Amino acid sequence: MGRGSAAGGGGENCTAARNISGYGKVLSLHPFGAPLPLWRKRHLPRIGGVCLAEGGKAPGPLCEGAVAAATGGENLAIARSLPLHEAFPLGGRCLWPRPQTDEGQPAGDCPQTGRVSRLRPHRSPSVTASPSGEAFTYSFTNRECLYMKDINKYRGIIPAFYACYASDGSISTEGVKALTRHLIAKGVKGVYVGGSSGECIYQHVEERKTVLEAVMSEAKGKLTVIAHVGCNNTADSMELARHAESVGVDAIASIPPIYFHLPEYAIAKYWNDMSAAAPNTEFVIYNIPQLAGTALTMSLLNEMLKNPNVVAVKNSSMPTQDIQMFKDAGIAARGEGNFVVFNGPDEQFVSGRVIGADGGIGGTYAVMPELYLAMNAHLEKGEIAKARAIQYEANRIIYKMCSAHGNLYAVQKEILRRMYGLELGSVRAPMPGLIPEDEAVVAEAQAMIEAAIAKL
């Protein structure tokens, strides 16, 4: 890689070398996990879009640039030898010089505004002290290092998690846990909780918290977890965002505000407000215009890309061209390999991946994950024809399941009950449940799934 500049948000050319007169030398930084050498000096640069200045005061001279030192939503790892003499706020967190525990936790209260967040050594680029002097140096090699996000955790098959109900219609935490364990065993990359498949718009805030907590009790450390937190009002969305961060999700996501057709600046504020409520968590924009009534435009996406926590778009619009356009914009803002687009429509998973989607989030993945995992594996090997053949089979199954009187999710949950003994309940009104006449559809769709899996 070529040596880069320290400029990020200031509009300077990221690939042009920049002389940081009086503030030490520019060293090299290798992205994604290698140590970031920070030698002490009285002024620190902006990290992750937040200016670090001496004592938390006004921005210092380097604050027009931006260097991201935290990866993938994790916190900056602080070496215990770092001689920080002032406290520096970082994105709502606090870096400070008081003693730390052996686990890297601050031993005491944060002396500056903002809350103390977990400091996890060896999970992010580390900060070390120069053995010999006052020179403060920092570096990066190209614009990829501006954000240093670990997006590999989003690459692959991420089923949209189904709502799980008890016989009385309440949330079944046992069903949630059982489905989570089932998907872990199937080998998927992650789960998308509380979205359309999770019937989020028919659930109360506390119910959605209960679902996410049950998922996390089984999935933490085993799956990538993206929590959809969008509600019909900003306050509830922010509450769910704070809760999602508190239980340790990888990212939060949201559709735009529904019903009223709001101006783009209002939509951006809605998303940014919930992102601000979870400042240490990455954010995924959910574009599903056919249901939300509002489409993600390029101007709105470019506005949202000013928020360094925005790492992805889950694109459920039908034109695959949208995937290409969103991917291009993300690369332009973040650099190659630092922005994700998920394919949303299950029926076009292969075409979405071929045009540039990094992975998929889909509502039929959980009932037949083997098929999507196989498609993805073939695509990784460049075997498009084999992937396409499985896509055709999956689509025929989807069309069959959609032919029932009952809602698609009711059909899928019944198939999972019959195939694996998972008791997930039906769907919540006003969505229609299964009726006796749906028996033939359910049985045929199940047989089609089993036959397709047997061919793999």
Secondary structure per residue as TSV (DSSP state, phi and psi in degrees):
chain	resnum	aa	ss	phi	psi
A	1	M	-	360.0	152.2
A	2	G	-	-86.7	153.1
A	3	R	-	-68.1	138.9
A	4	G	-	-112.4	-171.2
A	5	S	-	-104.2	174.1
A	6	A	S	-93.5	2.2
A	7	A	B	-82.6	141.5
A	8	G	S	-133.5	-70.1
A	9	G	T	-87.8	-2.2
A	10	G	T	-88.7	2.6
A	11	G	-	85.6	3.7
A	12	E	-	-77.8	161.7
A	13	N	-	-68.9	118.4
A	14	C	T	-69.1	-19.1
A	15	T	T	-96.8	-3.8
A	16	A	S	-88.2	133.9
A	17	A	-	-64.6	144.3
A	18	R	-	-128.8	128.6
A	19	N	-	-80.6	121.1
A	20	I	-	-102.2	76.4
A	21	S	T	-61.0	128.5
A	22	G	T	84.3	0.2
A	23	Y	S	-125.3	29.2
A	24	G	-	88.6	-177.1
A	25	K	-	-91.6	155.6
A	26	V	B	-91.2	118.3
A	27	L	-	-101.8	-179.3
A	28	S	-	-91.8	147.1
A	29	L	-	-127.9	125.6
A	30	H	-	-94.5	128.0
A	31	P	T	-69.8	161.1
A	32	F	T	63.3	60.9
A	33	G	T	114.1	-20.6
A	34	A	S	-73.1	153.3
A	35	P	-	-60.5	139.6
A	36	L	-	-99.9	109.9
A	37	P	-	-77.1	109.6
A	38	L	-	-111.2	113.8
A	39	W	-	-101.1	144.8
A	40	R	-	-70.2	145.7
A	41	K	-	-158.2	163.7
A	42	R	S	-73.4	-17.9
A	43	H	-	-122.1	135.4
A	44	L	-	-109.4	153.2
A	45	P	-	-78.7	174.1
A	46	R	-	-73.9	133.1
A	47	I	B	-120.9	125.2
A	48	G	T	62.8	29.4
A	49	G	T	86.1	-1.3
A	50	V	B	-113.6	130.2
A	51	C	-	-78.1	127.9
A	52	L	-	-99.2	122.8
A	53	A	-	-132.6	159.4
A	54	E	G	-57.3	125.6
A	55	G	G	66.1	14.9
A	56	G	G	74.5	17.3
A	57	K	-	-86.5	-155.4
A	58	A	S	-62.5	156.0
A	59	P	-	-54.6	139.8
A	60	G	-	-83.8	179.9
A	61	P	T	-65.0	-19.9
A	62	L	T	-93.7	3.6
A	63	C	T	-75.1	-5.0
A	64	E	T	-76.7	-14.1
A	65	G	B	-94.3	178.8
A	66	A	-	-147.7	126.9
A	67	V	B	-129.0	124.2
A	68	A	-	-90.9	124.6
A	69	A	-	-109.5	-5.8
A	70	A	-	-107.2	138.8
A	71	T	-	-106.7	142.0
A	72	G	T	50.0	34.2
A	73	G	T	83.1	-5.7
A	74	E	-	-79.3	168.6
A	75	N	-	-92.7	162.8
A	76	L	-	-65.3	129.6
A	77	A	E	-83.5	129.6
A	78	I	E	-108.1	119.0
A	79	A	-	-71.3	140.2
A	80	R	T	-67.4	-17.2
A	81	S	T	-84.8	-2.5
A	82	L	-	-69.1	118.0
A	83	P	-	-86.2	72.4
A	84	L	-	-81.5	127.0
A	85	H	-	-103.3	-7.2
A	86	E	S	-131.9	163.5
A	87	A	-	-92.3	142.2
A	88	F	E	-129.5	117.0
A	89	P	E	-73.3	137.0
A	90	L	E	-130.0	101.2
A	91	G	T	54.9	39.2
A	92	G	T	91.1	-11.6
A	93	R	E	-94.8	178.8
A	94	C	E	-136.5	124.8
A	95	L	E	-101.6	129.3
A	96	W	-	-153.6	161.0
A	97	P	-	-90.0	5.9
A	98	R	S	-71.0	165.4
A	99	P	-	-58.7	147.8
A	100	Q	B	-114.0	157.1
A	101	T	-	-75.4	171.7
A	102	D	T	-63.0	-23.8
A	103	E	T	-85.8	3.6
A	104	G	S	86.3	9.2
A	105	Q	-	-82.9	142.6
A	106	P	B	-66.6	135.2
A	107	A	S	-96.3	78.3
A	108	G	S	139.1	-173.8
A	109	D	-	-86.0	150.1
A	110	C	-	-69.8	127.6
A	111	P	S	-79.6	-5.4
A	112	Q	S	-117.2	169.9
A	113	T	S	-61.8	152.3
A	114	G	S	98.2	160.8
A	115	R	-	-93.5	158.7
A	116	V	-	-82.4	129.0
A	117	S	-	-106.0	167.5
A	118	R	-	-63.3	134.9
A	119	L	-	-108.2	113.4
A	120	R	-	-111.5	100.8
A	121	P	T	-60.6	148.5
A	122	H	T	67.9	12.8
A	123	R	S	-106.8	-13.3
A	124	S	S	-141.9	169.7
A	125	P	-	-53.5	134.5
A	126	S	E	-94.0	158.3
A	127	V	E	-106.0	129.2
A	128	T	-	-130.5	160.5
A	129	A	-	-98.0	142.8
A	130	S	-	-66.3	137.6
A	131	P	S	-74.3	-9.3
A	132	S	S	-131.1	-3.6
A	133	G	-	-177.1	-169.3
A	134	E	S	-90.9	-11.5
A	135	A	-	-64.4	127.0
A	136	F	-	-99.8	124.1
A	137	T	-	-130.7	152.1
A	138	Y	B	-151.2	169.8
A	139	S	-	-163.1	166.2
A	140	F	-	-162.0	163.3
A	141	T	S	-100.2	-30.8
A	142	N	S	-158.8	-176.3
A	143	R	G	-66.4	-17.8
A	144	E	G	-58.0	-33.5
A	145	C	G	-77.1	-3.5
A	146	L	G	-66.8	-29.7
A	147	Y	T	-117.3	-33.5
A	148	M	-	51.7	38.1
A	149	K	-	-83.8	140.8
A	150	D	-	-91.7	93.1
A	151	I	G	-91.2	-2.7
A	152	N	G	-60.9	-27.7
A	153	K	G	-68.1	-13.0
A	154	Y	G	-101.0	-3.7
A	155	R	S	-88.6	114.7
A	156	G	S	139.9	-155.0
A	157	I	E	-99.6	118.8
A	158	I	E	-125.0	98.4
A	159	P	E	-65.4	140.4
A	160	A	B	-74.9	126.0
A	161	F	-	-77.4	134.6
A	162	Y	-	-81.9	146.9
A	163	A	-	-64.4	138.6
A	164	C	-	-121.9	122.0
A	165	Y	B	-121.7	147.9
A	166	A	-	-81.1	176.6
A	167	S	T	-63.9	-25.5
A	168	D	T	-89.2	5.0
A	169	G	S	90.2	-3.3
A	170	S	S	-80.3	166.9
A	171	I	B	-64.6	131.8
A	172	S	-	-99.0	100.8
A	173	T	H	-67.0	-30.6
A	174	E	H	-66.8	-39.1
A	175	G	H	-64.4	-41.6
A	176	V	H	-59.5	-47.3
A	177	K	H	-66.0	-39.5
A	178	A	H	-65.3	-42.1
A	179	L	H	-66.1	-38.6
A	180	T	H	-61.7	-47.2
A	181	R	H	-61.6	-39.4
A	182	H	H	-60.7	-45.0
A	183	L	H	-71.0	-34.7
A	184	I	H	-60.1	-44.9
A	185	A	H	-64.4	-29.2
A	186	K	H	-76.3	-15.0
A	187	G	T	88.5	23.3
A	188	V	-	-75.2	164.4
A	189	K	S	-78.9	-35.3
A	190	G	E	-167.4	-169.2
A	191	V	E	-138.2	147.9
A	192	Y	E	-111.6	109.5
A	193	V	E	-103.7	136.6
A	194	G	S	81.5	22.3
A	195	G	S	-96.2	-151.3
A	196	S	T	-59.6	-46.6
A	197	S	T	-65.0	-24.5
A	198	G	T	-86.9	5.6
A	199	E	T	55.6	40.1
A	200	C	G	-59.0	-35.7
A	201	I	G	-73.5	-8.6
A	202	Y	G	-106.1	11.3
A	203	Q	S	-120.7	147.9
A	204	H	-	-75.7	161.6
A	205	V	H	-56.4	-46.6
A	206	E	H	-65.8	-34.3
A	207	E	H	-65.0	-40.6
A	208	R	H	-66.2	-36.2
A	209	K	H	-63.7	-42.8
A	210	T	H	-60.2	-43.8
A	211	V	H	-60.6	-49.3
A	212	L	H	-63.3	-41.1
A	213	E	H	-61.4	-40.3
A	214	A	H	-66.6	-41.3
A	215	V	H	-60.3	-49.0
A	216	M	H	-64.1	-29.7
A	217	S	H	-63.2	-24.8
A	218	E	H	-105.1	-31.5
A	219	A	H	-96.5	-18.8
A	220	K	T	-59.7	126.3
A	221	G	T	83.3	-5.1
A	222	K	T	-117.3	-30.8
A	223	L	S	-133.4	151.8
A	224	T	E	-73.1	129.3
A	225	V	E	-118.9	120.3
A	226	I	E	-111.3	123.8
A	227	A	E	-105.8	119.1
A	228	H	E	-76.8	125.2
A	229	V	-	-119.0	2.3
A	230	G	-	-65.4	136.0
A	231	C	-	-131.4	179.2
A	232	N	S	-78.0	-0.9
A	233	N	S	-143.3	155.8
A	234	T	H	-67.5	-40.0
A	235	A	H	-59.6	-46.8
A	236	D	H	-65.2	-38.3
A	237	S	H	-61.7	-43.5
A	238	M	H	-65.9	-37.3
A	239	E	H	-62.4	-43.6
A	240	L	H	-68.3	-34.2
A	241	A	H	-63.3	-47.2
A	242	R	H	-59.7	-42.7
A	243	H	H	-64.2	-43.5
A	244	A	H	-59.7	-42.7
A	245	E	H	-64.8	-38.3
A	246	S	H	-65.3	-27.1
A	247	V	H	-95.2	-2.1
A	248	G	T	90.3	32.1
A	249	V	-	-68.0	162.2
A	250	D	S	-78.7	-34.8
A	251	A	E	-156.9	156.8
A	252	I	E	-109.7	161.2
A	253	A	E	-145.2	161.8
A	254	S	E	-160.4	142.0
A	255	I	-	-72.7	168.2
A	256	P	-	-74.4	168.2
A	257	P	-	-58.9	137.0
A	258	I	-	-102.3	168.5
A	259	Y	S	78.4	-75.2
A	260	F	S	-72.6	138.2
A	261	H	-	-88.6	96.2
A	262	L	-	-88.7	155.2
A	263	P	-	-67.0	159.2
A	264	E	H	-61.1	-35.9
A	265	Y	H	-65.6	-29.8
A	266	A	H	-73.9	-36.9
A	267	I	H	-65.6	-43.7
A	268	A	H	-61.0	-41.4
A	269	K	H	-65.4	-40.2
A	270	Y	H	-57.0	-49.4
A	271	W	H	-67.1	-45.0
A	272	N	H	-66.5	-31.8
A	273	D	H	-64.2	-43.9
A	274	M	H	-72.6	-31.8
A	275	S	H	-63.7	-40.0
A	276	A	H	-65.6	-27.5
A	277	A	H	-73.2	-16.9
A	278	A	S	-130.3	68.1
A	279	P	T	-67.8	-17.1
A	280	N	T	-101.8	13.8
A	281	T	S	-125.2	139.0
A	282	E	E	-72.1	157.6
A	283	F	E	-124.1	134.9
A	284	V	E	-117.0	123.9
A	285	I	E	-80.3	131.5
A	286	Y	E	-106.4	110.9
A	287	N	E	-102.7	108.3
A	288	I	-	-141.5	70.9
A	289	P	H	-62.8	-28.8
A	290	Q	H	-67.3	-21.2
A	291	L	H	-108.7	-39.8
A	292	A	H	-75.6	-25.0
A	293	G	S	83.3	0.8
A	294	T	-	-135.1	131.1
A	295	A	-	-99.8	148.4
A	296	L	-	-76.7	115.0
A	297	T	-	-93.3	164.9
A	298	M	H	-65.3	-36.4
A	299	S	H	-66.4	-38.3
A	300	L	H	-68.9	-41.4
A	301	L	H	-61.7	-44.7
A	302	N	H	-62.8	-34.3
A	303	E	H	-65.9	-43.2
A	304	M	H	-68.9	-26.7
A	305	L	T	-69.3	-9.1
A	306	K	T	-70.8	-19.2
A	307	N	S	-86.6	112.7
A	308	P	T	-64.9	-14.6
A	309	N	T	-80.8	-12.1
A	310	V	E	-76.7	111.5
A	311	V	E	-116.2	-9.7
A	312	A	E	-160.8	161.0
A	313	V	E	-123.2	128.2
A	314	K	E	-92.3	108.2
A	315	N	E	-103.0	110.5
A	316	S	-	-110.6	14.9
A	317	S	S	-72.9	158.1
A	318	M	S	-78.0	-34.7
A	319	P	-	-70.1	124.1
A	320	T	T	-67.5	-19.9
A	321	Q	H	-57.9	-32.2
A	322	D	H	-58.8	-38.3
A	323	I	H	-59.8	-46.3
A	324	Q	H	-62.5	-43.0
A	325	M	H	-66.7	-43.2
A	326	F	H	-66.6	-38.6
A	327	K	H	-63.8	-44.8
A	328	D	H	-58.2	-45.0
A	329	A	H	-65.0	-40.7
A	330	G	H	-64.9	-40.8
A	331	I	H	-66.2	-40.3
A	332	A	H	-61.5	-36.3
A	333	A	H	-85.4	-34.0
A	334	R	H	-110.9	-24.6
A	335	G	-	99.5	156.5
A	336	E	T	-57.4	132.2
A	337	G	T	84.2	9.8
A	338	N	S	-121.2	10.9
A	339	F	-	-145.3	140.5
A	340	V	E	-115.8	140.9
A	341	V	E	-124.4	126.7
A	342	F	E	-94.8	137.5
A	343	N	E	-75.9	132.4
A	344	G	-	-99.8	-52.4
A	345	P	-	-66.6	116.9
A	346	D	G	-60.8	-33.9
A	347	E	G	-67.5	-12.9
A	348	Q	G	-127.4	34.7
A	349	F	H	-57.3	-47.5
A	350	V	H	-63.0	-47.4
A	351	S	H	-66.0	-35.7
A	352	G	H	-64.4	-42.9
A	353	R	H	-66.8	-39.8
A	354	V	H	-64.4	-36.0
A	355	I	H	-81.2	-8.1
A	356	G	T	138.1	-3.7
A	357	A	-	-63.1	140.5
A	358	D	-	-81.8	-21.2
A	359	G	E	-173.5	-165.6
A	360	G	E	-140.6	148.7
A	361	I	E	-124.2	120.1
A	362	G	E	-145.8	153.4
A	363	G	T	-81.1	-12.8
A	364	T	T	-108.6	2.2
A	365	Y	T	-62.8	-38.8
A	366	A	T	-68.7	-27.4
A	367	V	T	-85.8	-20.1
A	368	M	S	-147.9	58.8
A	369	P	H	-61.4	-30.1
A	370	E	H	-56.1	-37.6
A	371	L	H	-69.0	-43.2
A	372	Y	H	-72.7	-35.7
A	373	L	H	-62.7	-39.7
A	374	A	H	-68.1	-42.5
A	375	M	H	-56.9	-47.1
A	376	N	H	-63.7	-40.9
A	377	A	H	-63.3	-41.9
A	378	H	H	-63.9	-40.7
A	379	L	H	-64.7	-38.2
A	380	E	H	-61.5	-28.8
A	381	K	T	-92.5	0.4
A	382	G	T	78.5	16.4
A	383	E	-	-93.7	72.6
A	384	I	H	-65.6	-41.1
A	385	A	H	-61.5	-41.7
A	386	K	H	-66.3	-40.9
A	387	A	H	-63.8	-40.7
A	388	R	H	-64.1	-37.8
A	389	A	H	-63.0	-40.3
A	390	I	H	-69.9	-36.7
A	391	Q	H	-58.6	-42.5
A	392	Y	H	-61.7	-41.3
A	393	E	H	-65.7	-43.3
A	394	A	H	-61.1	-40.1
A	395	N	H	-65.0	-40.4
A	396	R	H	-62.5	-36.9
A	397	I	H	-65.6	-42.6
A	398	I	H	-61.0	-45.5
A	399	Y	H	-61.4	-39.3
A	400	K	H	-64.8	-46.8
A	401	M	H	-63.3	-34.4
A	402	C	T	-74.9	-8.2
A	403	S	T	-84.7	-4.9
A	404	A	S	-75.0	159.7
A	405	H	S	-66.7	-42.4
A	406	G	S	-70.2	157.9
A	407	N	-	-61.7	151.7
A	408	L	H	-51.4	-41.8
A	409	Y	H	-70.1	-31.1
A	410	A	H	-64.8	-41.1
A	411	V	H	-62.9	-47.0
A	412	Q	H	-65.7	-40.1
A	413	K	H	-67.0	-33.6
A	414	E	H	-69.1	-38.3
A	415	I	H	-63.6	-42.2
A	416	L	H	-63.7	-34.5
A	417	R	H	-64.2	-44.5
A	418	R	H	-71.5	-37.1
A	419	M	H	-81.1	-36.3
A	420	Y	H	-129.2	-0.2
A	421	G	-	73.9	19.9
A	422	L	-	-79.8	122.5
A	423	E	-	-97.3	96.4
A	424	L	-	-112.0	-1.8
A	425	G	-	77.6	-165.1
A	426	S	-	-105.0	-140.4
A	427	V	-	-119.1	162.4
A	428	R	-	-92.8	135.0
A	429	A	T	-58.5	143.0
A	430	P	T	-89.8	6.8
A	431	M	S	-66.9	138.3
A	432	P	-	-78.4	135.9
A	433	G	-	-85.0	-177.8
A	434	L	-	-72.9	150.8
A	435	I	-	-120.8	164.6
A	436	P	G	-53.8	-33.9
A	437	E	G	-67.9	-12.3
A	438	D	G	-81.6	-6.6
A	439	E	H	-54.5	-44.7
A	440	A	H	-65.1	-39.2
A	441	V	H	-64.5	-46.4
A	442	V	H	-61.3	-46.4
A	443	A	H	-63.4	-42.5
A	444	E	H	-68.6	-42.0
A	445	A	H	-62.7	-41.2
A	446	Q	H	-60.8	-45.2
A	447	A	H	-61.8	-38.0
A	448	M	H	-65.4	-41.2
A	449	I	H	-63.0	-47.6
A	450	E	H	-62.8	-38.9
A	451	A	H	-67.2	-41.1
A	452	A	H	-65.6	-39.9
A	453	I	H	-65.6	-38.5
A	454	A	H	-63.5	-25.1
A	455	K	H	-78.4	-17.9
A	456	L	-	-68.1	360.0
